[in-house]
Amino acid sequence: MTIRPLSALALAVSAAVSLPAFASEQSESKGFVEDASANLLLRNAYFNRDYKDRTNDAKTWGQGFIGTFESGFTQGTIGFGVDAYGLLGVKLDSGRGRNYSAFFDTESDGHPVDDLSEAGAAVKLRFSNTVIKYGNQFPSLPVLAYDDSRLLPQAFTGTLVTSKEIEGLELNAGRFTGDSPMGDPARDPNRLKSIDVLGGRYTVSDDLSLSLYHSDVEDQFKKYYANVNYNLPFSERQALNFDFNIYRTKYDDGSTAAVAMGGDGQGDRNTIWSLAAKYSIGAHAFILAHQRNTGDAGYAYDFGDGGSTIYVANSYYSDFNLKDERSWQASYELDFAEYGVPGLSYKVAYVRGSNIDAGGESDGTERELFNQFKYVVQEGAAKDLSFKLRNSIYRADNNVGPDLNEIRAFIEYPLSIL
């Protein structure tokens, strides 16, 4: 017997509500308008990808306006509400031959559009601590995660159920049938048939959490994900954290995702896992991580499951997710608050991948040096104004990919309207 994700979650929720639970969020509802919020995020973004030995570099600059409205829930046993968003992206600089399509769609003559806009809404119901939402939304799960790393965010259309009936336990189930990617105002240009998701996250204690999820993208793949995150505090200023992530993917026959990742499209399988150890002492953090990819193909994502569906340690410009790849990371993080500059942080990471099956006579390799500064204004009229500058220097050998240097710069200012 096959159990649909929504049916499986309904069974889990039914069992959960019979157990001792914490306070009901719905019983504390103040009302549709009283609990409502409206926000506008101003995002100025610049993207420059220099392909070194090639001429088709990508250089784009844009101004984004991301407006969101979240109503409260009406009072009563079952609460009703509405969420909505509006997106507008305005091109400030780009051109034919150097446009970056994740910022702006391209006209038939090769020129980027001058602007793009999109709007969406979702209705939601809440019973106790369980919310059912249907419509256009931004899911953020390990097996279905929207991408918000460029000018405007990716969105999905479908149903998502989120249940928190037991303290520390969050259950999720959903079915989505539309994908609106970044840089494209069309509702579903990639013609997503469907993706079903099911899973949950359990916070065992302040120092231990567990996650388990499953997804099924029709005609592409079925995917399982698990995570264990454990924190070992030594003192108020010192701690050691372990983060383990693993995906197991079974590609469907004829899957374009499998072929794109080096498989033959005939029942390919893949396993990718990473283990990161992070030692924090005061303002400093030191990270070592290992990531390994095995199977008939590499790890594929953003084939209907979102551009951020890669919860592994070694994901920067490159995700180090190619066929048979093994990669190591060494990185360092610094919080300048202890040195009199609260809100300023820095990260540097070096990742090297090897043993890549790229179809050549010898194994391929790739490596990346990543640097990022971020500053958030802490007080005053410009409070929460943020600046982020990141740079990746990427090099690869033996048919793995083109060498490049990349710069991304973001200035963001959130405004609370309601």
N, C-alpha and C positions, 0 to 999 in steps of 0.2 A: 504494500500500500504506500502511495506517495503522499507525503504531507507537504502542502504549500507553506512557505515561510509565514504568512499571516495566520494560518491555522495552527502552526506549531507555536507561534508566540501566544496565541489565544489560550492554548492549553497551559503554557508556562505561566501566563498571567493569572489564570484561574487557580492554579496551584499556589501561586504566590500570595494572592489576596486572602487565602485561608490561613496564612502564617502571620505571626506578629509583624507589624509594619510600623513605620514611623509616620509622622503627621501627614495628612492628605493635603497636597498643594491646592486641589480644587476647593476644599472646604475653606481655605484661606483667601480665595479669590475676592478681589475688591470690585471687579467689574470690567467690562469691555473697554471702556475709556479710561477708567481710573488706573489700570495697570498698563496702559499703552505706552509705547515709546516710538520715537521717530528720530533717525540719525542720518547724517550726510557725511560721507567720507570723501575728502578731496585728495586725489592721488595724482601726483605728477611723476611720470616714469620715463626713464631714458634707458635704451637698450643698444649696445654696440657689440657685435660679434665679428671679430676680425679673423678670417679663415687663413691668414698667412699666405699660403702659396696659391690661393684662388682669388678671383676678382669679385665674386658675388657676395661681398660682405653684407651684413644686416645692420642697419642703423636706423633707429626709429625713436621718436620722442612724442609723447602724448600727454594730455590732461584728462583724467578720469573723474567722473562724478558718480558715486555709488550711494544711492539713497535707499534706506530700508525702513519699513514700518512694521511693528509688531504690536498687535492689539493684546489686551488682556483677555481673560475668559469671562463670559457671562456667569453670574452666580447660579447656584443650583447643583443638583447631583451631577449633571452633565453640563460642562461649560462649552461655549462656542466662541470661536475667535477667527481672525483673519490676519495673515502676514502678506506683505507685498514688497516689491523692490522695483527700482528704476535705475537703469544704467545708461550713461552717456560717455562716449569717448571722443575726444577732439584731437585730430592730428595737428601737431605743432611743427614736426619736421620729419620727412621721409621722402621717398621717391621711387620711381621705377627702377627695378634692379637691386634696390637696397631695402625694400620694405620687409618688415618682420611680420608674418601673417598671424602670429599669436597676439599681436597688438591690433592690427587693422586688416580686414579682408582686402583682397585685390580685385580690381576691375578687370574686365576682359582684355584691356589693352596693357595690362601689367602694372598700372598705377594703383597705389593704395587709395581707399576711400578717404574722404576728408573727415568724416565722422561716422559713428555708428551708435545705435541706441537699442535698448531692449527693456521690456517691462514684464513682470510676472507676478502672480499672486497664488496663495494657497489658503484653503480653509482648514480649520483645525478644531478637534473636539478633545475634551479632557474629562476623564473619569478617574477620580482619586488621584493617583500619580502616573497615570498612563495617558499619553497624547497620541492621537491619530491625526496625521497631516496629509492632505492631498492637494497636489498642484505643483507649482514651480518652486523649487527649494534648493538649498545648498547642503547636501549630505556630506558628513565628514566621518567616515568609518574606515577601518583598515582595508576593506574590500570594495568600498565605493566612496571615493574622496574627491570632491570638486577641487579644481586647480584655481588658485588665486595668487599666482606668482608673477603675473604680468600686469597689464593695465586694468582690465576688467575681469571679473570672476566667471568661471564656468558654472552652468546651472543644469539641473535635471528636472524632469517632469515625472511625477509618480506619487506613490503612497509610501509613507514611512510611519511605523509605529514605534514609539519609544516608551518603555515601561520602567519605572523606578519604584516598584511596590515594596521592595525589600531594601533596607538601608545598605548602601555599598554595592548593590547589584543593579546594573543597567542592561536591559534587554532591548534588542533592535530587530525589526523585521520590515521588509519593504519590497515593493516591486516598482520599477521605473521603466518607462517606455520612450523617453525622449531625452536627448543630450544637446544642450546649447553650448558649444565650445567657446573658448576665449577668442576674441577678434572676429566673431561671426554672429550677427544678430538673428540668424535663422533659428527657429525653434528646434529642429532636429535634422541638420544637414547630413549627419553621418548615418541616418536611418537606423537608429538603435531599435532592435526588435523588442528586447526586454532584458532586464537584469533583476534577478531575485537575490535578496540578501537576508541573512539570518545570523544572529550571534549575540554576544554580550561581553560585558566587562565587569569583573568583580574586584572591588577593593577590599582585600582581606584585612589590611591594617594600614597605618600611615606609611609603612615601609614595604608593603608587598601588594602587587596587583596582578591579576590574570585576565587574559582575553582569549576568546575563541570565536571565529567568524567563518561563514561560508557564503560564497556567491556563485551564481550561475548566469553567465552572459550567453544568451541564446546564439548558437552557431559559432561561438568563439571558444569558451573554456568554462570549466568549473574549477573553483579555487577555494582552498582552505587556508586559514591564517591563525596563528597562535602567538601569544606574547607572554613573557614572564618578566616583570620588572621588580627588582629587589634592591632596597636601599639599606646599607649597613652603616649607621651613624657611629662615629667614634667619640665625637664631642660636639659642642655647639658649632664649631668651625670646621670640623673634618668629617667626611663621609665617603664611602665607597659605594657606587651604584653599578648594578649589573642589569643590562637590558638585552633580552634575547627575543628575536623575531624570526618567524619562519612562514613561508608560503609554499604550498604544494598545489601545482596546477595540472589539470588533465585537459589537454586541448581537444576540441571536437575535430572529427574528420573534416578536412577541407578548411580548417581555421586559417584565416589570413594572418591572425596574430602569430600563430606557430611558424608560418612560413617567414614572416618578417623577422623572427628571432632565430632563424637558422634551422628550423625543423622542416619536415617534408609534408606536413599537413595530414598525416595519417596516424592519428592517435598518439601524438607526441605528449611527453610528460616533462615536468620541470619541478625542481625543488631549489629554493634559494633561502638561505638563513644567514643571520648575522648575530654576533655577540659583541657587545661593547662594554668596556669597563671604564668608569669615570671616577677619578679620585679628585675630590674637591677639598681645598684647604683655604679658607678665607676667601679672598677675591680671585683665587686661581683655581683652574680645573684642568686636569690632564686626562686625555682620552686615548685608549688603544682599542681598536676594533678589528675583527676578522669577519669576512663575508665570503660565502661559497655558493656557487651555482652548479647544479648537476642536472643531467637528464638529456633528452633528445633535442631540446631547444633552450634558448635563453628565457628569462622571465619577461613576460609581456604585460603591459598595463596601458591604460587610456585607449582600450578597444571596447568602449562602452562602460568602463568602470571608473573613469575619472583620471585626470592628469596628476593626481597626488597619491595614487594608490600604490605606494611603494614605501612602506614603513620599515625600512632597513637602515643600518648604520651608515653605509658608504654611499649616500645619495646626495650629490651636490650638482654641478653641471652634468657630469656623467653619473649614472646610477650603478656602474660596475655590475651589470646584470646580464652580460652576454654569455653565450653558450660555454659551459665548463669553466667559467671565470672564477678565479680566486683573488681576493683583494685584501690588503691590509691598510689600516688608517692610523695615523698618529696626529693628534690635534691638541690645541691649547686654547683656553678661553680665559678672558680677563674682564672682571667687573671693576670699573674705575671708581665706584662709589667709595671704596675705602681710601682712595687717593684724592678725595675732594671733588670728584666730578660724577655725582649721581646721575644715572640715566645713560651713561656712556659705556658701551661694551665692545669687545673685540674678539674675533675668532680667527684662527689660522688652522688649516688642515692640509695634510698631505696624504693622498691615497694612491696606491699603486696596485694595478690589476695585472694578472698574468695567466698563462695556461689557457688563453682564449682560443676556441675553435672558430676561426674566421674564414675557413675554407682555403687557406693557403698551405704551403708546404711545411711551414713551421708555426708554432703557437704565437698568437698575437699578444701584445701588451698595451696598456694604457696607463697614464698617470695624470694626476691633477693636483695643482697647488691652489688652494682656496683661501681667500682673505675677505673678511667682512667687518666693517665698522657700523655701529648703530648708536644713535643718540636720540633720546626722548626727553623733551623739555619737561621738567618736573613741577614747575609752578609759574605763576604770573599769567598774563593775558594769552600767551602762546602755549599754555599747559597742554601736554599730550601731542604737540607737534613733533613729528619724528623724521629723522633723516637716516637713510640706510644706503651704504655703498658697498658693493661686493664685486670681487674680481676673481676670475678663474683663468689659470694658465694650463691649457690641456695639450698633451702630446700623446700620440699613438703610433704603433708600428704594426707592420704586416697585415694590411687591409682592415684594420679595426675602425679607423675613422680619420677625418681630416684634423690636422693640428689647428688650434685656434686660441685666441685670447678673448675673453669676454668681460664686459663691464655692464653692471646693472646699477642704476641709481634711482632711489625712490624718496620722494618727500610726501608725507601724509599728514593730514590735519582732520581729525574727527570733530564734527559739530553735533551737539545734541539739540534737536529742534523741539522735541516733546518729552 
